[in-house]
Every structure is written in C-alpha cells, then in structure tokens.
Amino acid sequence: VELAQDKLDQVYEKFLKLADNKKDISDDDILVLAGADRNQNHRIKMDYLQVTSGVGVRSVASLGLNVSGEKFEAAATGNGPVDAAIKALKQIIKRQMTLKEFTIQAISKGSDDVGKVHMQVEYNNQIYYGFGANTDIVAASVEAYIDSINKFK
C-alpha cells in the first residue's frame, strides 16, 4: 500500500490509537487502517461517540460530528447501541437515507480484534458503500455510515 505523507500521518495516528486499545497488531490490522483512509472525502468526521447499553434497557448514544468544520451533537435511544448511534447521526445529517446492508467482520481472532463494518446506504435511489474499522464495533458502524454519506453526490 502506497500513501502520500499526509495520509501516512493519518494512518499512523490511527495505528497509535489502535495500539493503545489492542495488545497485538497484525499485518491485516495495518492494511485495514491504510485502506480506511484511501480515497475518502472527509467532509463529515466523528468527534466522539458515547454509548450506554445493557440487557433489558434501551441503548442511548451521544454523538459529536464535525461537518465541514462545524460541530454538531445529538443523542438518541435505540434498539441496541448501533441503532441508537445511527439514529443520533441521522438527527445531525437530516437526509432521507436507508440502510440496505450491514456486515460486521473480525479481522483475526480475539476479543480485542478490529471489527470491519461494511454498509450499503441508499440515498436518492442510489446505493453508496461505506467502510469502517475499529476495536469498538459501534464506532466502526458509525464510521462506515459516515463513509457512505461522504460519498453522496
């Protein structure tokens, strides 16, 4: 994988964050980090995500986004942490979009593994593909949704 210096710096920052969260980092983890930054329009970025969930209670997500340099925050409840986080995202973005496909996949093995999320989001009768990777599958899900939105025309 070849990256420009600015992209390499971004991948390195993500690598450092991953190293703080995960004991062992594999070659696949590094490829995922590098791939997650290629060809991406960063009009929308996630500043923070906080989720509370459990058995027998509604999940709650608080999300902060940077949209073209402007900061937005929203909170939502949902039927699980991913649902709550996506509902918070939709409160900020305010577009009619539909999640068509949602896939979570582990890179290697272990509870500290990086989760890859692939999504298909429909907007204006077109399908946009999003990708996210994080040790937190809820954050990876939000990253994938944002990745698809950043590709809207």
N, C-alpha and C positions, 0 to 999 in steps of 0.2 A: 504494500500500500504506500503510495506516494502522496504526501500532503505538503501544501505551502506552509511556510513558517508560522503564520498566524493560526492556521488550522492545527498545526502540530502543537502549538502552545495551548490551544483549547483542549485537545485530546489529552495532553499532559496534565492539565488541571483536573480533568475528569478521572484520569488514572490515579492521581493523588487522593481524590475523594473516595474512589473505589478501594484503594489500598487501606484507607482508614477503616473501611467497613468490612473488608474481606481479608482473611488470613493469607490465602494463596491466590495469586492471579495467574490465569492460564494464557496461552497464546490466543485462544479463542476470545477471551475477555478483551484483550487488546484490539483484536480485529473488530469486535463489536463496537468498542469505543471509537475507533477510527472511522468505521462505517457510519456510525450515528451522526457524525459531523459533516460528511461529504455532501455536497450539492444541497445544502439546506439554507433556506431563506429564514433568517431568524427575526422576522417581524414580530412574532409572539414568543416570549420566553417565560418559563415558570420561575418565579422568585422564591416561592415557598409553598409547601403543602403540609398541612397537619390534619391527621385523620384519627378519629376515635371510633372504635367498633368493638363488637362483642356478640355473644350469643344471647338472644332474647331482647336485644335493644337495637334501635335504629342507628345506623352509622352516620357520623357527622364529619364533613370535610370543610376545612377552611383553606382557601387557595388565593395566592397572590400572583398576578401576572404582570409582565411588562409588555405592553402593546405599543409598538413603535415609539418607545421611550416614555410612555405614560403608564403610571402604576395603577392597577385595579385590584380590588379584593372582593371576594364573595364567599359565602358559606351556604352549605346545603345539606339536607339529610337525604339518605337513600337506602335502598335495599342492598346493603353491603358497601364496603369502602370505595370500590371503584365507581359504583353508581353515584354515590354522594359526591365524589371528586369530579366526575364528568358533569353532573348537574351544576356544580359550582362554576365550572369552566363555561358551560353554556349560558349561565347568568351574565357572565362578563362579555362573551363574544356576541350573543344575541343574533344568531343566524339560524335559519331552519336547516339543520343537518341531521342525518340519520346514521347511526352506527349499523353497518351492514355485516361486518365480520370482525371477530375479536379472537386472537390466538395468543396464548401465553406459552412460552417455551423456555426451559432451562438450558444454559449453555453447556455446563458439565454436570457435576453432581455435588450435592451438599446443600445444607440449609442456608449457607452464606453465598450461594451462587448468584450470578447475574441473571435476571429474568429478561427475556426478549419478548416484546409485545408487538404484534403486527395487527393493524386495524385497516378496515375499509370504511370510509365515511362517504356518504352520498350528500352532495350539495349541488343544487341547480341541475338535477338529473345527470350529474357526472360523479364517478367514483374516484376518490383520492385515497392513496395508500399512505399510511403513517407507520413509523417505526420508533420504538423506544427501548432503552436498555438501562436497567438499574437494579441494584440489590433489593430495592423495595418495589414489588410488583404494582402497587398502586401508583407510585411515581412513574414507573415505566409506562403504565397505561395512559397517564396524563400526557407524558412526553410523546407517545405515539399519536394521541388525538391532536395535540398541538402541531406535530409534524405534518399531519394530513391537512390541517387548517392552513398552515403556512404555504401549502401548495395550491390553495384556491386561486382561481384566476379572477 
